[in-house]
Amino acid sequence: MSVSTTGLLTGLLLAIAAILGGFWGFLLAVVLGGVGWLVAAQIEGRIDLGAAFRSRRHV
């Protein structure tokens, strides 16, 4: 699936969330979508969440 197709589907799902759930439903959909993206990017190896949560000091 291309990036533009994924963006289109995401936009449509967020529009449905906004229509059915109002502002808070839309906000929840955006937050959960962001969490889903983080998990998927971690699994694909695009980002390293472990590095973000590790201490920067080596004591």
Summary of the structure (lengths in Angstrom):
residues: 59
radius of gyration: 15.6
end to end distance: 45.3
largest distance: 51.3
contacts: 114
relative contact order: 0.08
helix: 80%
strand: 0%
